[in-house]
Amino acid sequence: TGIIQGQSKGYVSPEHEAFVQYLMSLPEDVSPETITPDIALDERSDIYSLGAVMYEVLTNKNWKESKIPPRDINDLIPKKLEDIIMATLEEDRSKRISTAKQLKQLLENLI
């Protein structure tokens, strides 16, 4: 799946991939201060990566390769946990779980 800045490409968020694509498209002699991507990376990018890892732990499948709801692979996964995982894997980051605190609260509510 390739490596992006020390991370397996299978776990990076869509916006992280777009950012790397942007950087790769720049000429080699471009001055760093002239780089002005329209792509923002924030905590939601990390939330996506964590969701991809949780998905793989619970399904033994890579999210980017399968894109199948976790319970379709492992019916032992509680529906509420599936909902949380799918909320971490939202392609549209504005719909994704936005903070680690929010994710923690959702997971604690499962217990």
Beta strands, then each sheet from edge to edge (+ up, - down):
strand 1: 3-4
strand 2: 7-8
sheet 1: 1+ 2-
end
